[in-house]
Amino acid sequence: MMRALLGQSYYLRFDPKLWATMRPYPPLGTLYAASALRERGHGVALFDAMLADSERAWSDALDRVRPDLAVLYEDSFNYLSKMCLLRMRQAALTMIDMAVARGCPVIVSGSDASDHPGLYLTRGARFVIAGEGDLTLAELVDRLAGRTTTPFEAIAGLVFRDDDTGRVVRTPTRPLVDDLDALPYPAWDLVDLDAYRDRWRGRLSMNLVTTRGCPYHCNWCAKPIWGQRYHSRSPENVVSELTWLVRDFHPDHLWFADDILGLTPGWLSRFADLLAARGLRVPFTCLSRADLLLRDGEAEALRRAGCRTVWMGAESGSQRV
């Protein structure tokens, strides 16, 4: 078993516009990664940069936890992380420096690292996970823990520097997870939800996702991670997670962080039916497209499910439109 300290480099304080708005969400992708390691029996601790003051808090966490491994696993469900702000990249590199200075090996996963792995390897990261990271991370940590003897070259989805030759090795792309229902729920117990409730002034909004990938071509999105193949959880699986969230954590509001919620025809209607059958109605916000909302029954299904707000793009480069 290895003990891993997982964190991300999006510090809300470094984003003045969003700091002023003060509607933070925990790093969902990082919480999924923590659950993937827990499922393999590894110990996990969370460093949540979202509410931290600076990288110094990461340094303190390293000293407090003394992990065998540091994992910078960016939240690719968060549109802010996807934009790869330069200040956040610098934070990630500084966090690598701090771990390496303590002799702690570093694994990095995220859209920026997938696009620019050499930058992170040069700074001292031992491995970069390219693309979707859940299974790659679990397999890699099993190997580092000595549970398997699989050569690093045989672990799909990795970029690393060969110790003997110094050359950068990129292994084949890992296929995307087909059955999203098989993934464990995010490790919400690691999050200081009281701190988030305080930032939300006594309310609590929690984030969740029902899909990965998107068939459209927006340049700012997380395509380096999930590509344009659209995978969806079943409505039954999502409602089971929502039931758990409501029972154990009592959110006042939900944020569906999907690029598009309910793209699959009939998904939203089934989702609304299942929520009604369980007597669940938590107000939520989501993203969609104007053309999808014009499909018969879609807007009504959102209303029945509890949707209060839909964000959508204008789909035009014209400021007048």
C-alpha positions in Angstrom: 0.0 0.0 0.0 1.1 3.5 -0.8 0.0 6.7 0.9 -0.7 9.4 -1.7 -1.3 13.1 -1.2 -3.6 14.3 -4.0 -4.1 17.9 -4.9 -4.7 20.3 -7.7 -3.3 23.7 -8.7 -6.4 25.8 -9.2 -6.3 28.4 -6.3 -9.4 30.5 -6.3 -7.5 33.3 -4.7 -5.3 33.6 -7.8 -8.4 34.2 -10.0 -9.6 37.7 -8.9 -12.9 37.6 -10.9 -14.0 34.2 -9.5 -12.7 35.1 -6.0 -15.0 38.1 -6.0 -18.0 35.9 -7.0 -17.1 33.3 -4.3 -19.0 30.3 -5.5 -16.3 27.6 -5.2 -16.6 23.9 -5.8 -14.3 21.1 -4.7 -12.0 19.4 -7.3 -14.3 16.7 -8.5 -11.7 15.1 -10.8 -9.3 14.9 -7.9 -12.0 13.2 -5.7 -12.6 10.6 -8.4 -8.8 9.9 -8.5 -8.8 9.5 -4.7 -11.6 7.0 -4.9 -9.8 5.1 -7.6 -6.8 4.7 -5.4 -8.9 3.8 -2.3 -10.6 1.1 -4.3 -7.1 -0.5 -4.8 -6.4 -0.3 -1.1 -4.1 2.7 -1.1 -4.1 5.5 1.5 -5.2 8.9 0.4 -5.2 12.4 1.7 -6.5 15.5 0.0 -5.0 19.0 -0.5 -7.7 21.2 -1.7 -6.1 24.3 -3.4 -9.4 25.8 -4.2 -9.7 27.5 -0.8 -6.0 27.7 0.1 -4.1 31.0 0.3 -1.0 29.9 -1.7 1.3 27.1 -2.6 2.8 27.4 0.9 -0.3 25.5 2.1 0.8 22.6 -0.2 4.2 22.7 1.4 2.6 22.4 4.9 0.4 19.5 3.7 3.5 17.6 2.5 5.2 18.1 5.8 2.0 17.0 7.7 1.1 14.0 5.6 4.6 12.8 4.6 3.2 10.9 1.7 5.0 8.2 -0.3 3.7 9.9 -3.5 2.4 13.3 -4.5 -0.3 13.4 -7.2 -1.3 16.7 -8.9 -4.6 15.6 -10.4 -6.3 18.6 -12.0 -10.1 18.8 -12.0 -10.9 18.6 -15.7 -14.6 18.8 -14.9 -14.1 22.4 -13.8 -14.2 24.8 -16.8 -11.8 27.0 -14.9 -9.1 24.3 -14.8 -9.7 23.5 -18.5 -8.7 27.1 -19.4 -5.2 26.4 -17.9 -4.5 29.9 -16.6 -0.8 30.6 -16.6 -0.9 31.5 -12.9 -2.2 28.0 -12.2 0.4 26.4 -14.3 3.1 28.2 -12.3 1.4 27.0 -9.1 1.6 23.4 -10.4 5.3 23.8 -11.2 6.0 25.3 -7.8 4.1 22.5 -6.1 6.3 20.0 -8.0 9.4 21.8 -6.8 8.2 21.5 -3.2 7.5 17.8 -3.4 10.8 17.0 -5.2 12.7 18.9 -2.6 11.3 16.5 0.0 12.3 13.5 -2.1 8.6 12.7 -2.9 7.9 11.4 -6.4 5.3 13.4 -8.3 2.6 12.2 -10.8 0.8 14.9 -12.8 -2.6 14.6 -14.6 -4.5 17.3 -16.4 -5.2 18.9 -19.7 -2.2 21.2 -19.6 0.2 18.4 -18.7 -1.4 16.2 -21.4 -0.6 18.9 -23.9 2.8 19.9 -22.6 4.2 16.8 -20.7 7.9 17.8 -21.3 7.4 21.0 -19.3 6.3 19.0 -16.2 8.9 16.3 -16.6 11.7 18.9 -16.9 10.4 20.5 -13.7 10.8 17.2 -11.9 7.5 15.2 -12.2 8.3 11.5 -12.4 5.2 10.7 -14.6 2.6 12.6 -16.6 -0.7 10.9 -17.2 -1.9 11.8 -20.7 -5.7 11.7 -21.2 -8.3 10.2 -18.9 -6.4 9.2 -15.7 -8.6 7.1 -13.4 -7.3 3.7 -14.5 -3.8 4.8 -15.4 -3.3 6.3 -12.0 -4.5 3.2 -10.2 -2.4 0.9 -12.3 0.7 3.1 -12.0 0.4 3.3 -8.2 0.0 -0.4 -7.9 3.2 -0.8 -9.9 5.1 1.8 -7.7 3.8 -0.1 -4.6 5.4 -3.3 -5.8 2.0 -5.1 -6.3 2.8 -5.7 -9.9 5.9 -6.0 -12.1 4.3 -4.5 -15.1 7.0 -2.4 -17.0 6.2 1.3 -17.0 6.4 1.1 -20.8 3.4 -1.3 -20.7 1.1 1.0 -18.8 -1.1 2.8 -21.2 -1.5 6.6 -20.9 1.9 7.5 -19.5 4.7 9.9 -20.4 7.9 9.7 -18.5 11.7 10.0 -18.8 13.7 6.8 -19.0 16.2 6.7 -16.1 18.9 5.0 -18.2 18.7 6.8 -21.5 17.1 10.1 -20.5 14.7 9.9 -23.4 11.0 10.8 -23.0 8.8 7.7 -23.3 5.2 8.0 -24.3 3.1 4.9 -24.0 0.0 4.1 -26.2 -3.1 6.0 -25.4 -5.4 4.3 -22.9 -8.9 3.6 -24.2 -11.6 5.7 -22.5 -13.6 4.1 -19.7 -16.6 2.6 -21.3 -18.7 1.8 -18.3 -18.9 5.0 -16.2 -21.3 3.4 -13.8 -18.5 1.1 -12.7 -16.5 4.0 -11.3 -16.7 4.6 -7.6 -18.3 7.8 -6.4 -16.0 10.8 -5.6 -14.4 10.7 -2.1 -16.5 13.5 -0.7 -15.6 12.6 2.9 -12.1 14.1 2.2 -13.6 17.6 1.7 -14.0 20.2 4.4 -17.6 20.9 3.4 -18.1 23.3 6.3 -15.5 25.6 4.7 -17.4 25.6 1.5 -20.7 26.2 3.3 -19.0 29.2 4.9 -17.9 30.6 1.6 -21.4 30.1 0.3 -22.7 32.0 3.3 -24.5 29.2 5.0 -25.7 27.3 1.9 -23.9 24.4 0.2 -23.8 23.7 -3.5 -22.2 20.4 -4.6 -20.9 19.4 -8.0 -21.4 16.2 -9.9 -21.1 14.9 -13.5 -23.1 12.5 -15.6 -20.9 12.3 -18.7 -17.4 12.5 -20.1 -16.6 13.9 -23.5 -18.5 15.9 -26.0 -19.1 15.6 -29.8 -18.7 19.3 -30.4 -15.7 21.4 -31.2 -15.3 24.3 -28.7 -11.6 25.2 -28.5 -11.5 26.0 -24.8 -12.8 22.6 -23.5 -11.2 19.5 -22.0 -10.7 17.6 -25.3 -7.1 16.7 -24.3 -8.6 14.5 -21.5 -11.7 12.9 -23.0 -11.7 13.7 -26.7 -15.0 13.9 -28.6 -16.4 10.5 -27.7 -19.5 11.1 -25.5 -19.9 8.7 -22.6 -22.8 8.8 -20.2 -23.7 7.3 -16.9 -27.1 5.7 -16.6 -29.9 7.9 -15.0 -30.2 5.1 -12.4 -26.6 5.4 -11.4 -26.7 9.2 -11.2 -29.9 9.2 -9.1 -28.2 6.7 -6.7 -25.3 9.1 -6.3 -27.7 12.0 -5.8 -29.6 10.0 -3.1 -26.3 9.4 -1.3 -25.3 13.1 -1.5 -28.6 14.3 -0.2 -28.6 11.7 2.7 -25.0 12.2 3.8 -24.1 15.8 2.9 -27.4 17.8 2.6 -26.7 20.1 -0.3 -29.0 23.0 -0.9 -28.1 23.1 -4.6 -26.3 21.1 -7.3 -24.1 22.0 -10.1 -24.0 19.5 -13.0 -20.5 20.1 -14.4 -21.1 18.3 -17.7 -20.2 20.1 -20.9 -23.8 19.2 -21.9 -26.3 17.6 -19.6 -28.7 15.1 -21.2 -27.4 14.9 -24.7 -28.7 11.3 -25.1 -32.3 11.4 -26.2 -34.6 10.3 -23.4 -32.0 10.6 -20.7 -33.4 13.7 -19.0 -37.0 12.3 -19.0 -35.9 9.1 -17.4 -33.8 11.0 -14.9 -36.8 13.2 -13.9 -39.0 10.1 -13.5 -36.5 8.4 -11.2 -36.1 11.5 -9.1 -39.9 11.8 -8.7 -40.1 8.1 -7.7 -37.6 8.7 -4.9 -39.1 12.0 -3.8 -35.9 13.9 -4.6 -35.9 17.5 -5.7 -32.8 19.5 -5.2 -32.5 22.7 -7.3 -29.7 22.6 -9.8 -27.8 24.4 -12.5 -26.4 22.8 -15.7 -25.0 23.5 -19.2 -26.8 22.8 -22.4 -27.2 24.0 -26.0 -30.1 26.0 -27.5 -30.8 23.4 -30.1 -31.1 20.6 -27.5 -33.5 22.5 -25.4 -35.8 22.8 -28.5 -36.2 19.0 -28.6 -39.7 17.9 -27.5 -39.9 17.5 -23.8 -36.3 18.4 -22.9 -37.0 21.7 -21.2 -40.0 20.2 -19.3 -37.9 17.2 -18.2 -35.3 19.7 -16.8 -38.1 21.5 -14.9 -39.4 18.3 -13.5 -36.0 17.3 -12.3 -35.5 20.5 -10.4 -33.4 22.6 -12.8 -33.4 26.3 -11.9 -30.8 27.7 -14.3 -29.3 26.6 -17.7 -26.1 28.1 -19.0 -25.6 28.0 -22.8 -23.4 29.6 -25.3 -24.7 32.1 -27.8 -23.0 29.9 -30.6 -22.1 33.0 -32.5 -19.0 35.2 -32.9 -21.3 38.3 -33.4 -21.5 40.6 -30.4 -24.9 41.8 -31.6 -26.3 38.3 -31.5 
